[in-house]
Amino acid sequence: MTVNVYEQYFAAECTANGVKRHGALCMLISDSENGYIRYETAVTFFPYNSPDDFAISYDAYFSEVIYEGKGRRSKKREKLFMESFRDKIDALAAKANGNVFWDTPLKEAREG
């Protein structure tokens, strides 16, 4: 089962496939099946051309697996992952020549 442990929209800047992006969806994702767990951090940049434009385009999606192994979801482990979450997202954004503006959230955070 795949769960977005944490996700939040932020203002951002990035150009992908010739299209300027002004928003980013930043996520910590858990995927578990048959006693096996995987966590990844991910960011997807999207156009956000108006305050109600949250149409996600997955052509600017960047992710990194940060943990894989036997086990199940752990709140303690997820708390540790959240401590370095912004650094991980910043590194992914840098690979895309993008930037997430952490001080400008576009929506409230959601936790699952």
C-alpha positions as CSV (number, residue, x, y, z in Angstrom):
1,M,0.0,0.0,0.0
2,T,1.3,3.4,-1.0
3,V,0.8,6.3,1.5
4,N,1.9,9.9,1.3
5,V,3.2,10.2,4.8
6,Y,3.6,14.0,4.3
7,E,2.9,16.3,1.5
8,Q,2.7,20.1,1.1
9,Y,2.5,22.6,-1.8
10,F,5.0,25.4,-1.9
11,A,5.9,28.3,-4.2
12,A,8.9,27.3,-6.3
13,E,10.8,28.0,-9.5
14,C,11.9,25.6,-12.1
15,T,11.8,25.3,-15.9
16,A,11.1,21.8,-17.3
17,N,10.5,20.9,-20.9
18,G,10.5,24.6,-21.8
19,V,7.7,25.4,-19.3
20,K,8.2,27.7,-16.3
21,R,7.0,26.1,-13.1
22,H,6.0,28.3,-10.1
23,G,4.8,25.6,-7.6
24,A,6.1,22.4,-6.1
25,L,4.5,19.5,-4.4
26,C,6.9,18.0,-1.8
27,M,6.3,14.5,-0.5
28,L,7.5,11.8,1.8
29,I,6.1,8.5,0.4
30,S,5.8,5.1,2.1
31,D,5.2,1.9,0.1
32,S,4.7,-1.4,1.9
33,E,3.8,-4.9,0.8
34,N,4.3,-8.3,2.3
35,G,6.5,-7.2,5.2
36,Y,8.7,-5.0,3.1
37,I,8.8,-1.2,3.4
38,R,10.2,1.6,1.2
39,Y,10.4,5.3,1.8
40,E,11.1,8.0,-0.8
41,T,11.3,11.7,-0.9
42,A,9.8,13.4,-4.0
43,V,9.2,16.7,-5.5
44,T,7.1,17.6,-8.6
45,F,7.2,21.0,-10.1
46,F,4.0,22.3,-11.7
47,P,3.0,25.5,-13.5
48,Y,0.8,27.2,-10.8
49,N,-0.1,30.1,-13.0
50,S,-2.9,31.3,-10.8
51,P,-3.9,30.9,-7.1
52,D,-6.3,28.0,-8.0
53,D,-4.0,26.2,-10.5
54,F,-2.9,23.0,-8.8
55,A,-2.8,20.9,-11.9
56,I,0.1,18.6,-11.3
57,S,2.2,17.7,-14.4
58,Y,4.4,14.7,-13.8
59,D,7.0,15.6,-16.4
60,A,9.0,17.4,-13.7
61,Y,8.9,14.7,-11.0
62,F,12.1,13.9,-9.1
63,S,12.5,11.3,-6.3
64,E,15.0,9.4,-4.3
65,V,14.5,6.2,-2.3
66,I,15.8,6.9,1.2
67,Y,15.1,3.6,2.9
68,E,14.3,0.0,1.8
69,G,14.1,-3.1,4.0
70,K,12.0,-5.6,5.9
71,G,9.5,-4.1,8.3
72,R,6.5,-1.9,8.4
73,R,5.7,1.8,8.8
74,S,7.2,3.4,11.9
75,K,6.3,6.8,13.3
76,K,9.7,6.9,14.9
77,R,11.5,6.3,11.6
78,E,9.2,8.8,9.8
79,K,10.0,11.5,12.3
80,L,13.7,11.0,11.6
81,F,13.1,11.2,7.9
82,M,11.2,14.5,8.4
83,E,14.2,16.0,10.2
84,S,16.2,15.9,6.9
85,F,13.2,16.2,4.6
86,R,13.9,19.8,3.4
87,D,17.6,19.0,2.7
88,K,16.6,16.0,0.6
89,I,14.0,18.0,-1.4
90,D,16.5,20.8,-1.8
91,A,19.0,18.3,-3.3
92,L,16.4,16.9,-5.7
93,A,15.4,20.4,-6.7
94,A,19.0,21.4,-7.3
95,K,19.4,18.5,-9.7
96,A,16.4,19.9,-11.6
97,N,17.9,23.5,-11.5
98,G,14.9,24.4,-9.4
99,N,14.2,25.9,-6.0
100,V,11.5,25.4,-3.4
101,F,10.5,28.4,-1.4
102,W,9.9,26.9,2.0
103,D,8.7,30.2,3.5
104,T,5.8,30.4,1.0
105,P,3.4,27.4,1.5
106,L,0.5,27.3,-1.0
107,K,-1.6,25.0,1.1
108,E,-1.6,23.4,4.6
109,A,0.5,20.3,5.0
110,R,-1.3,16.9,4.8
111,E,-0.1,13.9,6.8
112,G,-1.3,10.3,6.0
